Amino acid sequence: CGMHNAVCSGVSICLMHTRKPKDFYKLLKKYRPTITMEVPRTYEMLYQNLKKKKINEDFSYMKDNICGGDKIPVPHEIEVNNEAKKHGAPSIKKGLGMSELGGGITTTISEETNLLGTVGVPLAQNCIKVVDPNTREEVRYNQMGELQAYGPSQMLGYLGREDENELFFEVEGNIRWANTGDLVQVDENGIPTFLDRIKRAIMLPDGHTVPLVPIENAISMHPKVKNCAVVGVSNSREQTGKVPMAFVVLDDEKADAEQVKKELRKLCDDYIPPREVPQYYEIVPELPYTLMEKIDFPKLESIGTELVLQDIENASKQNN
């Protein structure tokens, strides 16, 4: 939607030829864009590098910094906005969208709708509702459910793939609601908060569904945590279901890792429901990323499961 909207409005577009965050700064200096659209990691890396190198760059020419394509923990959002202010840049604007709906579904159109952790309000002529993933009944305010959306720019359907169309659309009267696959909750003012992708949320061995983004938000509150990702791992070769495991990057490599783990457990106990608290914490030097600069969750799941099962096997051998 960003490209199409820009072309229709006669706006010049500068495309990044690589997904390396360091190149973003070079392009900003060269083209001085008034509007930027990037994933959260690009903004985070930009301001972290400027702060580290003590570069006082003037970004006052920027009018909008649009952020999407991935989640951004609330503590990271606060840090990015604080650093942006120091450089004369506006706070990041967030939203939700998908190609099947023609791009953006929601966006933060004003300071009143640009609340921390939220993704704005529906764009003009777009409608949203939140339904229980199992019963498909609409849920109440502040209850978790799958986001459904409808708008004038949504696709007619997947060409020649009727089986996928039946899964993607739910018909209600003359409205074809699109199942976005996003878990959200909407407050009394109609502002949604993104919780997780349904495919990222895990099911515990007892059948309970756990969104992982709220856990990441809680862990990111720790002052010594630079970055984190929570995934579901198997802790049994026979049992179905998964349990949460946190991979954590520390801001200070010399920090006492075991002490930080204890503090993270206490932090999660304070902010996360008991059975959703991570069972495992792994301190790592960095997180793996895809070519699109998004965290490589499948790789972390594989690494985590291997680590956990190996630890269980080693413990079993020692006991025997």
N, C-alpha and C positions, 0 to 999 in steps of 0.2 A: 504493500500500500504506500510505503514511503516513496518509492521510485515513481509509481504511477501518478500519485498526487503531485509530486514535484514536477514531472513532465507536463501534466495538465495545467499547472500553475506557472509554467515558464521559468522554473527555477533551475539553475545550473547544478549538476550532480557530480560529485567526485567519488569514485569507487575505489576502495582499498584493494590493491592488487595482492595483498597477503593478509593473513589474519593475525599477524604478529602485533601485539599491543604497542611495541616500541615504534612501529611505523606510523601509528595513529598520531603521535606527537609531531612527527616530521610533517605529516599532511596538514595538521592544524596550523603550523607555522607557515607553511607554503601557501595554503589557500584561504585561511582565515574564514572558515564557514560560519554562517549564522545559525545553522541547524545541524546537529549531529545525531546519528542513529547507530547505536552500538549495543553489544551484549554487556552485562554488568562487569565482567572481568576486564574489559578494555578500559572502562572508566576507573576501576580500582587500580589497575597497574599504572595508568597515566599519573594519577595523583600521588600514588606511593613513590614513583620514581622522581617526580618533581620535589616531593618532600625530602626524600633521601639525598638528592643532589643539591638541595637548597636553591632550586631555580624559581625565581619569582616571575613567572610568565603571566602576561596580561591576556585574559580570555574575555574581556568585557565585550568583545564583538559578538560573542555567542548569545543567541536569544532563546534557544531551546536545546536541551540535551536529552534526547529520547532514549530510553533504556528498555530492552525487551529481549526475548529469546531464551531467557534463563532466569532463575530466581536470584535475588540479592538479599542476604540476611539483613535484618533491621540494623544491627550495629555497623555493618559495612555501608549501608545506605546513609546512616548518620555521618560516618567518617567521610564518605565521598562528598556529601553536601557541604560539610564544614570546610573541606579542602577547596571545593569549587568556589565557595564564597570568598576565600582568601585570594583567589585569582580572578575575581570579578565575574565568574561564570554562574549561571542559574543552577538551581537544584535540578537533579535528574527527574524526568517525567517518565512514569511507568505505564504499562498497559498490558492487555492480553490480546492475542490474535492468532489466526491460523489461515493458511492459504485457502482452505475450503470456504472460508467466509469472506474472501476478498481482502484479507489483511487484518487490520485492527478491529477489535470488538469493543474494547473499553480503553479509555485513556484518562489521564489526569489533566483536565481542561482548566483547572484553576487551583490556587493554593488551598481552597476549601476541600477540594477533592484529592489533593496530592498528600494524603496522610501516610505516615510511615507504615510500611508493610502492606499497603493496599495497592490496587491496580486501577484506580479511577472509577469512572462511571461509563455506561454504554454510550457509544457514539450516536449521533442523531439518526433516528429511524431504526436503531438496533434495539432489540429486546433480549433480556436475559432472565433465566430463572434457575433455581438450584433444586435438584431432585435427589432422592435417596438412590444410590447406585444399584440397590437390590430391588426395592419395591417400585421404583420409578415415580413415587409420589413426591410432590413438592414439599420441601422441608421448611421449617420456620426460620426466622432471623437467627443468625449466629450459630446455626447448625451446619455441620459439614455435609457436603453433597457434591454431585457432579454438576458442573456448569453446562447449561444448555443455552444456545443462542440462536437468534433469528434476525435476519436483516436483508435489505434489498440487494446487497452485493454477494450473497451467498451463491455457491455453485448450484447448477441443476442436478449434478450427481457425478459419480465416477463413471466414465464412459465404458459401457460394456461390462460393468462389474456390479450387477444388481444385488448380489449377496452382500457386498460391502455397503451399498446404499441402504439396505434394510437395517444394517447395524448402526450406520451413521445418523440416519434420520428417524425421528419419531413424530408421527403426524397427530396433530390435535386440532380438529376442525379444519380450517383452511391454512393452518400454520405448520410448516415442516421444521421442527426444532432440530438443531444440529447438536449431537453429542460431542463436546469438545475434548473429553478425557481429562479435564482439569478438576481437581478437588478444590473447592473454595467454600467460604462462608460469607454471607452478606449481612451487614449490620442494618439497623433500623433506618439509616439514611440511604440505603440502596447501594452502598459502596462495598464491593467484594474484596476479600483478602485471599490471595493465592496460597493454598496449603501444600499442594503436591500434584504431580501427574498421577493418574490412577495406576498407570503401569509402573510407576516408581514406588507407590505405596506398597507396603508388605503385609502379608497375612501371617500372624503368629500361629504357632502350632495349635492354639486353642480356637482359631478361627477369627480372632479379633483383627480388624484392619488398622494399620498404623501409618499415618502420614509422616514422612521423614523431615520435611522442611521445618516444622515447628521445633524439632529436636535440634536441627542445625542452627536455628535462630537462638535457642537457649545456650548452646555451646559457644556460639560466637560472642556472647555477652562477656565471656571471660577475658580480662585484659591482656593475658599472655597468648591468646589464640589469634593467629593471623588468618587462618582459613580452616575450613572443615567440610567434610562430606559424610553423610550417614547412609549406609546401605543395609540391605537385608542379607544375612548369611545363614547357611545351614550349620547347625551344631550337632547334627546326627545324620548318619548315613541311611537310617531307616525312617525316621520321623519326617512327616511333611511339615510345611510351614517354615518361616524364617524368623530370626531375631535381629534387632538392630545392632549394628556395629559402627562406631565412629572412628573415622580417620582424621587426625588433627595435625595441623601444621602450626608450630609455635613461632611467635614473633621473635623470641630470643632462643637461639640454639643452645645456650648454656643453662637454660632454665631446668629445674629439677623435674624431669618428665613424670616420675612416679607421684610426686606431690601434686603436679597439675592434674593428673588423672583422678586423684582423690577429690580435688576441688571440683572437677567437672562432674563427677558422680553426685556430689552434693548439690551442684547447680541444677542438674537434671532432676534430682529428687524434688527440688523446690518448684520447678516450672513445668515438669512433664508428668502426666498420669503414671502411677507406679508401674503398670505392666508395659508401658511404652518406653521406659528408660533403657538406654543402650546397655547390653550385657558385656560388651567388649569395647575397649578404647585402644587405638593404636596410634602412637606418635610417629609421624613420617616427615621427611625433609621437604616434600612437596607432593601435590596431588597430580595425577595424570590428566591431561586434557586432550580433547579431540582436535582435529584440524580446524573446527569452527570455534575453538576456544571455549568449549563447554566441558565441564568435568566428565571424565570417562567413567561413568558409574558401573557399566558391565565389567570393566577391568578391575575396579575396586571390589566388586562382589566376588569375582573369581579369586583375587588375592586374599580377601578376608575369609572366605570359606576354607581355602587351603590352610591358612594360618590357624584357624579355630580347630579344624579337624585334626591337624597335626599336633596341636597342643593337647587335645583330648586323648589322642593315641599315645603320646609320650607319657601323660599322666597315668593312663591305664597300665602301661608297661612297668612304670615305677611301682605302682601299687601291687602288681603281681610279682 
